Amino acid sequence: MSYITESCPKCYSTYGMHFGPNSGLGPSTFVCSTCGETFQSGRREWLVMSRWSKLWYLFISVAYIIVIGFSAGAIFDDAARHVFAYSNPSTVPPSGPVFWTVAIFFGLATAVLQALRVRWSVQGSLGGDQVPVTPSFLSWKTNLTFFVVASLASVLIVAQMLGRMIR
């Protein structure tokens, strides 16, 4: 899997990353925190998105729900199996319940977050003039992918470390 980094077109300061295609929803104008350059982000607020862009957002949101839900389910299931195997090997739960509980929880959480992003976009658009946003690599508003991937990766790393300690 490859990822795409986002950076200022003038000074190339990196402010974000994403895996594959993104939803296209967000502030349309950014201002670089390093050089002050104002540039188009390639994103659009909900009220100015075309019908096709909105359908793309819905499609990519469903893909996010499935991928994040299943990934979280698999990672947490693996982590739970390592923890139970470490504490008491006879209590290792079967894969199904932990996987599906976590997958459904993270899938629903992703669906709620995607719906809230639309709501926040509409609220921001109705507020009047759109002020350019200063993107940041550590801002969930402009780089949500980083936080989702970092969260899931940290659980995976801990699970792998537990697995190595057990052996």
N, C-alpha and C positions, 0 to 999 in steps of 0.2 A: 504494500500500500504506500502511496506517495502522499506528500503533503505540500501545500502551497503556502509560501510565506507572503505576507502583505507588507509593503514598505512604501515610504514616501518617494514619489517619482523624482524629486529634486536631490535629496541627500541620502536616499536609500536606507534611512533609519527604519528598522523593522518594528512593526506595531501589532502584528497578528499572524495567525496561521490557521489553516483549515485543511481537512482531508477531503479531497475530491470536490465535487460541486457544493456550493453553499446555497442558502435559502434566498439570498438577494434582498432580504428585509433589513433595513437599518437606515441610519442617517446618510443622506446623499453627499454631504460635503464634510471633509475632514480638514483640520489644520494641524500641521506637523508640530510636535512639541520641541523638536530639535532645531529646525530652520525657520519655522513660521509659515511655510508654504501652504496655501489653501488649494485643495485638489478634490476631484470627484472620487468618491469611494467605490462606485460601481453598484451601490445599494440604493434602494428606494424605500420611502415610507409607504405604509399600507394604502393610504388614500390616493397616492399617485401611481401605484403599481397598476399595470395593465391586467386584464382578465387572465391572460396566459401566465403572467408573473405570479398572480395569486394562486392559480392552479398548480404552478411549479412549487410554490411555498407549501401548499397542502401535500403535494406528492413527496417532497423532500422531508416534510415533517413526519409523514408516515414511515418513511425510510429511517429517519432518526429514531423514532419510537421503537421500531423493530430492532435495529442494530444496537442501540444503547441498552434496551431492555434485555436482549439475549446476551450481550457481552457482559453486562453487570450480573445477570443470573449465573453465567458460567464462571465468572471470576469469583463471586461470593460463594458459590457452591464449592469450588475448589478450595477456597480459603477455609470454609467451614469443615470440609473433610480433613484438611491438614490439622486444624485445631482439635477436632474430636479424636483424630488418630493419635495426636500427641498426648492428650490428656487421658484418654481411655479408649484403646482400639476397639473394644467391643461395643462402643456407643456410636460408631460412625454412622450417620444417617444415610439413607438412600439418596441418590442424586435428585430425584424429582421434586420433592416438596420445597427444598431450599431454592433450587433453580427457579421454579415457577413463581414462588412468592416474591423473590427479588426481581425477576424479570417483569412481572406485572407491576410491582411497585415503581421500578425505574421507568417502565414504559408509560405509566400514568403520570409520573412526575414530569417526564419529557413532554407529554401531550399538554399538560397544564402550563409548563414553561413556554411552549410554542404559542399557546393561546394568549398568555399574558404578554408575550412580545408583540402580538398584533394589537392588543389593547393599549399597551404603552406607546406604540407607534401612532395609533389614532389619537390618543390624548396629546401626544407631543405635537402632532400636525395641527390639531385644533387650537393649540396655544398661540398661534400667530406666526411671526417670522421664524424661519429655521436658522438657527445659529450653527455655524460649523462646529463639529465635535472634535475634541482632541483625543485621538485614539491612543490606546496604550496596550502593550502586550499583557499587562496585568490587570486589565479592565474587563470584567465579565460582559459589559455592554458592547464592547467592540471586539472581544476575543474570547467568546464563550467556549469555543472548541478546546482551547488550552485547558480550561478548568475541568471540563468533562473528561478529557483524555488523562489529565494529571490525576484526577480522583480515581479513575478506574485503574490506571497504571500503578498507583501507590498500593491499592488493595492487592493487585496481582503480585507486586514485588514482595509484599509482606507474606503472602501465601507461599510464594516460592522459597522465601527465607525459612519459613516454618517447615516446609517440606524437606529442605536440606538439613535442618537441625534434627529432624526425626530420624533420618537415615543414619 
